[in-house]
Amino acid sequence: MNRLVRSLLAFGLASSQVLAVASVVSAAPDIKDRIAALPGVRIISETTSGTARTFVLGIQQPADHRKPRGTRFEQRFSLLHKDDSKPMVLHTTGYNLPGTISASEPARLVDGNQLSVEQRFFKPSRPAPADWDDLNIWQAANDHHRIVLAFKKIYHSRWLSTGASKGGMTSIYHRRFFPRDVDATIAYVAPNDVVNDRDVYGEFIRNVGNDPTCNRRLEGVQRQILQHRDEIVTRLEAKGYTYKQFGNAHRALEVLVLDTPFTFWQYGTQEQCALVPGAGASVDDLWTFMDKTVGWDFYTDAGVAPYAPYYYQAGTQLGWPEADESAVRDLLRYPGVSVPRTMVSPEISFPRFNRFAMRDIDSWVRYQGSRLLFVNGQNDPWSAEPFRLGPGTRDSLSFSVPGGNHGSNIAKLPEKERLAATAAVQRWAGVSGSVASLAVGDDPDSLDALRARRG
């Protein structure tokens, strides 16, 4: 009898302990409460995406990280939350925050959480008043560093970073200044303009693809547009477009014309060469082709205004592709107009271009970088000057998608390289290969998203 009593008492004690543990677990703070408790972080909105919870957030950032008690601004970012035990992917957009919250390719490969960050100075993540000297790669890297430090209080598993185009560049710059913030970086179609005045973009575009006649027809389109410039400008002005930023519609038209072959190969494919108008095309055919290829509405006041922070950075630190004027030089009225200074309000002063910023980044990649994965596109003009691995780069990979454009990613690589890239990403994240079979969802760095952000 005493044994039975003791057994029942022991069972009761064990049961109460189990219930106590269950009570503690059930009382664990909700992710929303944990986010709200982070200093300087504000929850703007909450939704769901499948089984994940998604948040648009804001964080108070110093306009100048050298003066942390000075002017501050709220930087927008989003969170796709699955489980705090899963890996975290820091998605550096390089531009505005995407309109929808969806997983990047690395986040899908590791079945992870994701933070997507709007680049400083892209509205509304802009200090007021804005001192444009505070828009540089070091300041942006500090923005990302502060977000990482804040959210590592919640997400303790491994961290990856990723981005495409300027977002990919941004992820590398962040790693250069804070190499221990994340465990690895996957950068897609990220240009590396080490020496700005020694471009290879023009030569690349003249020879890209496997059909030389395609590029000659593109040059023919450029010439025909300029030969019909008066009629085309009349059409543009009739649509209500304004060109105060450029000085006049003719200057804007020349920028657009010079950009045509670059944009065609950035977003197009070899198969689309069949759509390029030939000699003697009608103005209507030229108009339709240009509208689909470059977009008449981009090089307008409304078109370029949202991208002023990009053009500012290109003209002060990042470098830019020099426009190839060779095919139309005799038809230009404003040679040399296609430069970043043209795209930024004259009220914003440009400091002298920093020739050392990208050399520093390039040297870090080649001599100190580790756990880096670069994915480029064979036919993408932005991949003409890519990041390259060097003698000091450790545990890193670089691949190019055959015939790929600015939408190149791991999924589009040949099978052997795709498997190697996938295995590296999952190894760096500390997950098994079983998650590679996850369904592919919307990607914030998809070609359509990149096209919307022009890069």
N, C-alpha and C positions, 0 to 999 in steps of 0.2 A: 504493500500500500504506500509506504514511504517512498519507494522507488518511483511509483506511478506519479505521486505528487511532485517529486523532484523533477521528473521528466516533463510533466505538464508545465511546471514553473519555468523550466529551461526553454520549453517550446514557446511559452508566452513571452519570455524575455527576448528570444531570437525574433519572434514575430514583431514585437514592438520596435526592435532595432531596424528591421526591414522597413517597417512603416515609417520610421523616423527618416531613414535614408531616402525613401520614396518621396516623403514630404519635402525634404531639402531639394531633391532634383526637380520636383514640380514647382518649387518656389524659385528656381533659378531665374534671374532676370531675363526678360524677353530681349531679343536683339535690338528692338526699337529703343528700349530703355537704356541699353548699354551704349548705343550710338549717342543718344541724347545726353548721356553723362560725360562724353568726351569734351574736354575744354575747347571752346570756340567753334564747335560743330553745331549746325542747325539743320533739323529735318524740314525740308521744303514740301515734300510730298511722298506718298507711299502707294505702291501698286503691287501687282504680282505678275510674274512671267512664268507660266507653267507651274512647276512646284517651287520655284524660287520667289523670294520676296525682293522687291526692288524699291530703291529709295533715290530721290534726288535730294542732294545735300548741299550745304554751304559751309565753308570754313573761313574763319577770319585769318587773313594773311597780311604780313607786313608788306607795304608797297616796296620797301627797300629792306632786305633782310640784314643789312649792316646796321639798320636803325630799328630794331624790333619794337620800340615804343613809339615810333613815329606813325605816319599815316597808314591806315589799314584799309583793306577791301575784302569783300566776300568773294571767294572763288567757288564756282559751282563744280560739283562732281556727282557721280552716281555710284550706287552700290547695287550689285546683283548678289544677293546672299542665298547660299544654299545650306551651308553648315559651317560653323566656326572651326571644325576639325579638318576641313578640306583646305587645299592650297589656295592662295590668293594670287590673282593676276592683276597687276597694276597696268592699266591701259592708258598710255599717254596719247591723247588725241592729236596734240600739236595745233589744234584749231578749236572750234566751238564744241560744246558737248553735243553728241548725237541726239536727235529727237526721240529715238526709241532706245530703251535699255536692252541690249542683247549681248550674248557672249561672243567674245573674240575666238579665233581658232585655237590659241593656246588654252583658253579657259575651257573650251569644249574637250580638248584632248586630255586634260587632267581632271575634268568634271569639277572645276573649281569655282570659287567666288571671284568677283571682279569689281575693281574700282576703276571708273573711267573719269579722267580729269580734263576739264576745260583749260586750255592754255591761258595764262595771264594776258590781259589786255584785249582778249576777244570778248565782246560784250555778251552778258553783263559783268563778266569777271574783270573789270577794269577799275583802277583807282580813280577817285575824283577829288581833286584835280589829278590828271594823269601826267606824270613826269616820264616821258618816253625813254629817258636814259635808264629807267628801271626795267626796261624790256630787253633782257639779254639771257643767254643760256644759263648763266650761273644763278640768276635770280629765279628762273623757272625751275631749275634743279632743286633749289631750296624749297620752293612750293611743294614739290613732290616729296621731298624728304620729310617735311613736317606732316604731311598726310600719312606717310608710311609709319612714322613714329607713333602717331595717334592711333592708327588702326592695328598696329601690332599688339596693342593692349587687349584686343579682342581676338585676332587671328594669329595663332601661334605656330601654324604649320609653315611650310616653305612658301616663299614668294617668288613669282616670276614677274617680269615686266615685258610689255609688248607695245607695238604701234606700227602704223604703216605710213610711208612717205614722210612727211614732216613729223608725224607722230612717232615713226621709227627712229628718226634722227633724235627726237626729244628723249626717247628712252635710252639711247646711247649717251647723250650728254648727261643725263641724270646719273647713269652708272659711272661715268668718268669722275664726277665730283663726289658721289656717295656710293662707292663700289660695293659696300656691304649691305645696302638697303634691301636688295633682292638677291636671290640665289642665281638667277640667270636671266638673260634678255633675248627675246626673239624679235628681230627688226625686219620688217617687210619693205621692199622697194624703197630703201632709204638712201638718198644720194649723199655723197661725201665730197663736196667741192673744196678740196684741200687748197688749191691755188686758183683763186677766182679768175685771174686773167690768163689762164692757160686751159681753156675749155676744149673738150673733144666732142661736145654735143652736136655742133654743126656737121662735122664729118660723119658722126654716127648716124644722124638722120638722113644724110644724103645716100647712105649705103645700107640702111637697115632693111630687113626683109629679104625674101628670095626672088623678088621680081623687080629689077632696076627700073622698069618702065612705070611702076607704080609711083615711085618718087619723082620721076620726070613729069608725070601727069599732075601730081600735087604742086609741083613748081609751076606748071601751066595754069592751074587754078589760081594760084597767087597772082600771076601776071594778069589773067583775065579779070579778076576782081578789081585790080588797080586800074586797068584800062577802062572799066565801067564805073569808076569810083563816084562820079557825079550822080549817076542814076541810083546807085546803091545808097549813097548818103541821103539822098532825097527820100528814099524808102525808109531808112532808119529814123530820120527825123519825123516822118509822118506817123511812125509808131509811137511817138512820144518819148523816145529815149533822149536823155540829156548827157552832155559831155563836158561839163565845166572842169572836171578834174583833169581832163586831157588837153584842154585849151580849145578844141573844136572837134567836130565829128571826123574830119579827115585824119587828124592825128590818131584818134582812137581806131579808125579803120586800118591804118598801117600797123598798129600793134597787133590787131586781130589777124591780119594777113600774115604777118611774120610768125605768128604762133600756130598757124594752121598745120604744117607737117608734124610739128612736135606733138600737138594735141591729138592728131589723127593716130599716131603710133602709141601715144600714151594710153588711149582708151580703146583703140581699134585693133583689128586683127588682119592678118594677111588676106583672108577671104574678103574683107571689106574693100580691098583695092578695086574690085570690080565695080564699086559704086562711085569711084572718083570720076568726075566729068572729064571728057577729053577736049581737044582743041575745038574751038567754035561752039562751045556750049552756050545755051541761052542764059540770059540773066536770071530767069526763073529757076533753071536747073542749078546754077551757081548758088543762088540764094538758098535753095532747099538744102544743098549739100553743106554749105557753111553753117546753116542753122542747126543741122544734126551733128556736125563735127565739132565746131568750136562753140557755137551759140552766140547769136547776135546780141543777146542781152547781157553777156558777161562784161565785155569791155565798155561799160557805161558807168555813169556815176553810181547808180544803185547796185551794179554788178560788182564793182571792185571795192566799194566802201567797207563791206564786212571783212575784207582780207587785208586791210591796212597793216595790222600787226605782223602778218607774214611778210609783206613787202618791206616793212621797216627792218625786220630781222634779216631778210635776204640782203638788204642794202647796207647793213652795218656789221654783220658777223657771218651769216650762213653762206653768202655767195649766191650766184644765180647763173642760169644758162645764158650765155650771150646769144642774142638773136642773130640768126644767119640771114644776112641781107643779100647774099651773093646772087640769088636767082632773080631778084627784083630791084637791084640797086639803082638801075637807070630810071625806074618808075617812082621812086620814093621822093616825097617832098620834105619829109622830116626824118632823115637818117639818124639813127642812134636814139630814137624816142622810146624804144622798148627796153626800159630799165626800171628798177624798183622806184626810183625817185619820181617817175611819172605817175605811179599808182598811189602815192601818199600825199596828203594835203600839204601844200607849201607852208602851212602854219606849223607843221611838225618839222623841226630841224633834224637834219641827219648829221651825226658825228662822223668823223673820218672812218672809213671802212677798216675794221680790225683784221689785218692779214694773218694774225697769229692764232686766233680763236680756233679755227678748224684744223690748223696744223697740230695744235695741242691735242685735240680730240683724236685725230688720226694717229698720232704717236702713242697715245694711251692704248688704243685698240691694238696696234701692231706690237707693242712692247710690254704692255701690262694687262691687257684685257683677258678675261676668262669667262667661260660658259656663255658664249655669244653665238647666236644663230642668225645668219643673214640669208634672206630669200629674195632674189631679184628676178626680173623678167628679161629674157634675151632680147626682146624687141622694144622694151620700155626705155624711152630716152633718159628717164631719170636714173636708170641703171647703167648709163654710160660711164659714170664716175662713181663706182660703188665703194663701200667700205671693204678693205682687204685685210685678211689675216696676216700676221707677221711672225717673225722669229720668236717673239715673246708671248704671243697669244696662246692661251692654254684651253684645252677642252672646248674647242669651238668648231663651228662648221659654217660653210658658205655654199649655197646652191643657187642655180639659175634655172627657171622654168623654160624649157625649149619653146620658142615662139611666144613666150609670155609677155603680157603687157603690165600695166600698173595695178592690175588686180591679181597678180601672182601670189600664190600662197603654198603652204606645204601640201595641201590636197592635190595640187596641180603638178607636182614634181613627178618624174619617173618613179616607178615603184621602189626601186632599190634606195633611191635618195629619200623618197617619202618615208619609208620605213626607218631609215637612219635618223632623219630629222624628228620623227614622232618619238622614237625611242629615247633620243637625247632630251626632248622636252619632258617626257614622263620621268626619266631618271633624275633630271634636275629638280623636278617637283616632288620626288619621292613617292610616286604612285606606280601601280602595276600597269602593264600594258593592256589590261582588259577594258579600260575606259576608252580605248581608241575606236571602239565600235559604236560609240555614242552617235545618235542622230545629229546631223549638221543643221544648226539653226541659223537665224539671221546673224550676220557678222557686221559689227560697226565699222570694220575696215573692208567691207565688200566694195566691188568696183563702183556700184551705184553710189555708195556713201562717199567714196573718194572723189567721184566725179562731182558730187554736190559740193565738196569742199575744195575742188580744183587741185587736189594734190594728195 
